[in-house]
Amino acid sequence: EMQFVESGGGLVQAGGSLRLSCAASGFTFEGYGIGWFRQAPGKEREGVSYISSSDSTTDYTDSVKGRFTISSDNVKNTVYLQMNSLKPEDTGVYYCAETLVGPLWRQVSRARFWGRGTQVTVSS
C-alpha cells in the first residue's frame, strides 16, 4: 500500500522558514497528485498546496501564495514544501496525501493514504 511520512516540522518565530518533506513508499509519484494539507485546532483540514508528479503543475491556497513553494524529487519519491515568511496562522499539523489530479485537489474527502502529519508551530 502507498504510504507517506511527513517530517520537518517544528517551532519557528513569525517571519521564519521551514521546509517540510513528504516521503512516499509503495508507489511512485508518476501520474499522481500530491497535496499538502493542514489542520489547526478547531479548524477543518484544508488544502495548502499541490503538485502533479507527472508534469509538476502546482497550485496553492490563496493564504500562502508568494510565501510557500512546493517541489518534488521523483527519484527520491519525496515532495517538499518550503515555507517562508511564516505567520502564526500557519500553525497546525501538516499532512501530505495523494489527491485528485487538477483543480479538485483540495477535496479532502477524495485524498487518500494520509501520513501521520508533522506539527508546525509559529510563535508571535
N, C-alpha and C positions, 0 to 999 in steps of 0.2 A: 504494500500500500504506500501511496505517496505520504511523505512526512516532511514537515517544516519545523525548523528550530530557529528561534529568534535570539539575537544577542546584541549587545552594545548599549543597552540602556544604562541609565544612571542618574545621578543628581548633578544638575548644572545650573548656574546662575542665568538669569534672564540676559539675553544677548549672546549667550554662548552657543556652542555647537556640539552635536553628537552625530555619530554615524552608526546606524543600525544595520545589522546583517541578517539575512534570512537564508539559511542553508537548507537545500532540498535534497531529499534522498528518495529512492524508489522509482524515480522517473526523472526525465529532463524537462527543462522549461520550454523546449521547442514546441511551438504551436499552441501555447497556453498563455493565459493572462495571469499575472501575479499581482496581487494588491497588498498594500499596507493599510491596515485599519487601526483605529484606536478607540479606547473606551475609558472615559473618565467616570469617577464615582457619581452615580445618579444620572448618568447620561447613556443614551443609546450608542451602540457601536456605530462608527461612521467610517466611510472610506476616506483615506488620506491621499493615496497616490497609487498609480497603476502603471504597469509596463507589460507590453506584449513581448513574449520571449522570442517570437519569430521575426518581427520587424522593428522592435524596440520603440514602437509608438508609446508615448507616455501621456499621462493625464494627472491632474492634481485638483484637489478640492480648493475652492477659492481662498480659504483662510491661510493656506500655506504656499500659494503661488508666489514665486520670487524668493522664497526662503528655503524650500526643500527641493532636493534633486534626487530622483530615483534612477538607478542604473542596474545593469545586470552583467554577470560574467557567466556565460553559459558553460564554459569549460569547468568552472568550479561549481556550477549549479547553485549560484548564490545571487541574490538580489540585495541591493544596498539602498538605504535611504539616508542621504546626507541632509542633516537638519541644521540650518544656520539661523542666526537671529532668533533664537528660541524665546518664547513667551510663556508666562505661567499658564495660560490657557492651553498650551500644548501638552500639559501634564496628563498622563494616562498610561494605560497598558497598551502597548503597540503589538499588533499581531500581523502576521502575513498569512496569506491563503491563496489557493487557486481561485480565479474568478472567471466570469464570462469574459469573452474577448470583445472589446469595443466599448462604446459609451455606457453600457449597462453594467460595467464592472463594479459599480457602487452597491449593487444589490447584495446586501449581507446574506440574505436567505439563500442565495444561489452560490455563494462561496463555500468552499469545502477544504478539508484537510488542514484545519486550523492548527497553528502552533500553540504553545502554551503562553506565549507573549513575553515581552520584556518591559519592565517598568521604566518610564521616563518621568522624571520629576524636575520641574523648572521652578526655581525659587525666585521670588521677587526681591 
